[in-house]
Amino acid sequence: MRARRAGRCTGAAVASSNIGRVVLWMMGALLSFTAMAVSVRELGSALSVVEMLAIRNIAGLAVLGGLALARPELRQALHTRRLPLHGLRNVIHFGAQCGWAEGLLLLPLSTVFALEFTAPIWVALLAVLILGERMTASRFASVVLGFLGVLVILRPGFASIQPAMLLVLAAAVGFACVSIATKRLTATESTFTILFYMNLMQLPMNLAFSDPVFVTKLHIGHLWPVLGMAVSGLTSHFCLTNAFRSGDAILVVPLDFLRIPLIALVGWIAYGESLQLAVLLGAALIVAGIVGNLWNESRRIDRPGS
């Protein structure tokens, strides 16, 4: 009996630490995606979307290739039997991020991120149907509150739906599919493997639609956004993949809702975009859902016999 109780306590401690790791990894992902959005805005006057994404892929391959040359165990990690799933994930991801980045050039930052966050609704459904994850009451409430927060934020824009909004909505569905594919890959693939094949497969896709001499469009003033694109392109997916490795997709995705109030604040400070009351109210709903879900997850894990 004591051994059984000890086993339960150990399992609870490990699971509780997993929630902490999910939160930390997602904070890194939030900051990285925000830095990427700002970099896209700054480079938009000089480069096309695919050219910006090509910079991200080149930088990613340079870093990951260097690590693979230095560490033999990483070279071993490149052997995979799941190339079809890698390929499917990266084709969908290529299309989704092109739509997302194009939206960043045409819409306010907060609007793009709010539209993108219809994705958790699809992730939650697909995680139950494909991954067999549990849809608990707190997880469902977190997703619903997050979606309601998005609706509150978008309310002023319902009068005039722009084509760019539909493009970002389509990208959101694509990102949901990518999230499910990433979760499936983490069962057998290392984070290094997923990132390496992401950059390797998407680089030729981006180069195919780029100006062959697009680097000549850049000048010294573009140094910081280019570095921002290069670094955040790697760290964002590194953090996000490790978050999926540490917890269920239904737990990870609602945390991503925090990007909306964060990017709204950045848009207000950096670009003078109006910070409307609707954004603040929507953000409050989003945060309430996230905090409530994390609290219930902790109680469920620590409860004896759970």
C-alpha positions in Angstrom: 0.0 0.0 0.0 2.8 2.4 0.9 4.6 1.6 -2.3 1.5 2.2 -4.3 1.0 5.6 -2.6 4.6 6.5 -3.2 4.2 5.6 -6.8 1.2 7.9 -7.0 3.1 10.7 -5.4 6.0 10.3 -7.7 3.7 10.3 -10.7 1.9 13.4 -9.5 5.2 15.2 -8.9 6.4 14.4 -12.4 3.1 15.4 -14.0 3.0 18.7 -12.1 6.5 19.5 -13.2 5.4 18.8 -16.8 2.8 21.5 -16.5 5.5 23.9 -15.3 7.7 22.9 -18.3 4.7 23.4 -20.7 4.2 27.0 -19.3 8.0 27.8 -19.5 8.3 26.5 -23.1 5.2 28.3 -24.2 6.5 31.6 -22.7 9.6 31.1 -24.9 7.4 30.4 -27.9 5.2 33.5 -27.3 8.2 35.8 -27.2 9.7 34.2 -30.3 6.5 34.4 -32.4 6.0 38.0 -31.3 9.6 38.8 -32.4 9.0 37.1 -35.7 5.8 39.1 -36.3 7.7 42.4 -35.7 10.5 41.2 -38.0 8.0 40.4 -40.8 6.5 43.9 -40.5 10.0 45.5 -40.7 11.1 43.5 -43.7 7.8 43.7 -45.6 8.8 46.8 -47.6 11.9 45.1 -49.0 11.2 41.4 -49.2 8.3 39.1 -50.2 6.8 36.7 -47.6 8.6 33.7 -49.1 11.9 35.5 -49.2 11.6 36.3 -45.5 10.8 32.7 -44.8 13.8 31.6 -46.9 16.0 33.6 -44.6 14.6 31.8 -41.6 15.2 28.4 -43.2 18.8 29.2 -44.3 19.6 30.4 -40.8 18.0 27.3 -39.2 19.9 24.9 -41.5 23.2 26.7 -40.8 22.7 26.3 -37.0 21.3 22.8 -37.0 23.8 21.6 -39.6 26.7 23.0 -37.5 25.4 21.2 -34.4 25.0 17.9 -36.4 28.6 18.2 -37.6 29.9 18.8 -34.0 27.8 16.1 -32.3 27.6 12.5 -33.8 24.4 11.7 -31.8 22.6 14.5 -33.6 23.6 13.0 -37.0 22.1 9.7 -35.8 18.8 11.5 -35.0 18.4 12.5 -38.7 17.6 8.8 -39.6 13.8 8.7 -39.7 11.1 6.4 -40.9 8.5 9.1 -40.8 9.4 11.2 -43.8 5.8 11.1 -45.2 4.5 12.7 -42.0 7.3 15.2 -42.0 6.5 16.0 -45.6 2.8 16.4 -45.0 3.4 18.6 -41.9 5.8 20.9 -43.8 3.7 21.3 -46.9 0.7 22.4 -44.8 3.0 24.6 -42.6 4.4 26.3 -45.7 1.0 27.3 -46.9 -0.3 28.3 -43.5 2.7 30.5 -42.6 2.6 32.2 -46.0 -1.0 33.1 -45.4 -0.2 34.3 -41.8 2.8 36.4 -42.9 0.8 38.0 -45.7 -1.9 38.9 -43.2 0.7 40.6 -41.0 1.4 43.0 -43.9 -2.3 43.8 -44.6 -4.0 43.8 -41.2 -3.3 45.1 -37.6 -1.1 42.8 -35.6 -3.8 42.1 -33.0 -6.4 41.3 -35.7 -4.1 38.7 -37.3 -3.3 37.0 -34.1 -6.9 37.0 -33.0 -8.0 35.4 -36.2 -5.2 32.9 -36.0 -6.5 31.8 -32.6 -9.6 30.1 -34.0 -7.0 27.3 -34.5 -7.3 25.9 -30.9 -11.0 24.9 -31.7 -9.7 22.7 -34.5 -6.8 21.4 -32.4 -9.1 20.4 -29.6 -11.4 18.5 -32.0 -8.5 16.8 -33.9 -6.6 15.9 -30.6 -9.7 14.0 -29.4 -10.4 12.3 -32.7 -6.8 11.6 -33.9 -4.6 11.6 -30.7 -7.2 10.1 -28.4 -6.7 12.9 -25.8 -9.3 13.6 -23.1 -11.6 16.6 -23.4 -12.0 17.4 -19.8 -14.5 20.1 -18.6 -11.7 22.6 -17.7 -9.9 22.1 -21.1 -13.2 22.6 -22.9 -13.9 25.7 -20.9 -10.4 27.1 -21.6 -10.9 26.7 -25.3 -14.4 28.2 -25.2 -13.3 31.2 -23.1 -10.4 31.7 -25.5 -12.6 31.6 -28.5 -15.1 34.0 -26.9 -12.1 36.3 -26.2 -11.2 36.2 -29.8 -14.8 37.1 -30.8 -14.8 40.0 -28.4 -11.6 41.3 -29.9 -12.8 40.9 -33.5 -16.3 42.5 -32.8 -15.4 45.9 -34.3 -14.2 44.3 -37.5 -17.4 42.2 -38.2 -18.9 45.1 -40.3 -16.3 44.8 -43.1 -14.7 41.4 -43.6 -11.6 41.7 -45.7 -10.1 39.0 -48.0 -7.0 39.1 -45.9 -9.1 38.0 -42.9 -10.2 34.9 -44.7 -6.6 34.1 -45.7 -5.6 34.2 -42.0 -8.6 32.0 -41.0 -7.4 29.4 -43.6 -3.9 29.6 -42.2 -5.4 29.0 -38.7 -6.9 25.7 -39.9 -3.5 24.8 -41.4 -1.7 25.6 -38.1 -4.2 23.3 -36.3 -3.2 20.4 -38.6 0.5 21.2 -38.1 0.0 21.1 -34.3 -1.5 17.6 -34.5 1.2 16.4 -36.8 3.9 17.8 -34.4 2.3 16.0 -31.5 2.4 12.7 -33.4 6.0 13.2 -34.4 7.1 13.9 -30.8 6.3 10.3 -30.0 9.3 9.0 -32.1 11.3 12.0 -33.3 13.6 14.3 -31.4 13.0 18.1 -31.4 16.3 18.4 -33.4 14.9 16.0 -36.1 11.6 17.8 -36.5 13.3 21.2 -36.8 15.9 20.0 -39.2 13.4 18.5 -41.6 11.2 21.5 -41.3 13.9 23.8 -42.5 15.3 21.3 -45.1 11.9 20.7 -46.7 10.6 24.3 -46.6 13.7 26.0 -48.0 13.3 24.8 -51.6 9.6 25.7 -51.4 10.4 29.3 -50.4 13.3 29.6 -52.9 11.1 28.4 -55.7 8.9 31.6 -55.4 11.7 34.0 -54.5 13.8 36.5 -56.5 17.2 34.7 -57.1 19.0 37.8 -55.9 16.6 38.9 -53.1 19.5 39.4 -50.7 20.6 42.4 -52.7 17.4 44.2 -51.6 18.7 44.3 -48.0 20.7 47.1 -46.4 22.3 47.7 -43.1 19.0 49.0 -41.7 17.6 45.5 -42.1 20.2 43.9 -39.9 18.1 43.6 -36.7 14.9 42.3 -38.3 16.9 39.8 -40.4 18.5 38.6 -37.1 15.1 38.6 -35.5 13.7 36.4 -38.3 16.6 34.1 -38.2 16.7 33.6 -34.4 13.0 33.6 -33.7 12.3 31.2 -36.6 14.4 28.6 -34.8 13.6 29.3 -31.1 9.8 29.5 -31.7 9.5 26.0 -33.0 12.1 24.7 -30.6 10.0 26.0 -27.7 6.7 24.9 -29.2 7.8 21.4 -30.0 9.2 20.9 -26.5 5.9 22.2 -25.1 4.0 19.5 -27.0 6.5 17.0 -25.8 5.8 18.0 -22.2 2.0 18.0 -22.2 -1.2 17.2 -24.1 -2.0 19.3 -27.2 -5.2 20.5 -25.5 -3.2 21.8 -22.6 -0.5 23.5 -24.8 -2.7 25.3 -27.3 -4.8 27.4 -25.0 -1.6 28.9 -23.5 -0.9 30.2 -27.0 -3.9 32.5 -26.7 -1.7 34.9 -24.6 -0.1 35.9 -27.9 -3.1 38.1 -28.6 -2.8 40.6 -25.7 1.0 40.5 -26.1 1.0 41.4 -29.8 -1.7 44.0 -29.2 0.6 45.7 -26.7 3.5 45.5 -29.2 1.4 47.0 -32.0 0.3 49.9 -29.8 3.9 50.7 -28.6 5.8 50.1 -31.9 3.3 51.0 -34.6 0.7 53.2 -32.9 -2.1 50.7 -33.5 -5.1 51.6 -31.3 -5.5 49.5 -28.2 -9.2 49.1 -28.0 -11.3 48.2 -24.9 -12.5 45.1 -26.8 -8.9 43.8 -26.9 -8.6 44.3 -23.1 -11.9 42.5 -22.4 -11.1 39.7 -24.8 -7.6 39.3 -23.3 -9.3 39.0 -19.8 -11.5 36.1 -21.0 -8.4 34.4 -22.5 -6.3 34.7 -19.4 -9.3 33.5 -17.2 -9.6 30.4 -19.3 -5.9 29.6 -19.2 -5.5 30.2 -15.5 -8.6 28.1 -14.7 -7.5 25.3 -16.9 -4.0 25.2 -15.4 -5.4 25.2 -11.8 -7.8 22.4 -12.6 -5.1 20.4 -14.3 -2.9 20.7 -11.2 -5.8 19.6 -9.0 -6.6 16.6 -11.2 -3.0 15.4 -11.3 -2.3 15.8 -7.6 -5.6 14.2 -6.5 -4.9 10.7 -5.2 -6.0 8.0 -7.6 -6.2 10.3 -10.6 
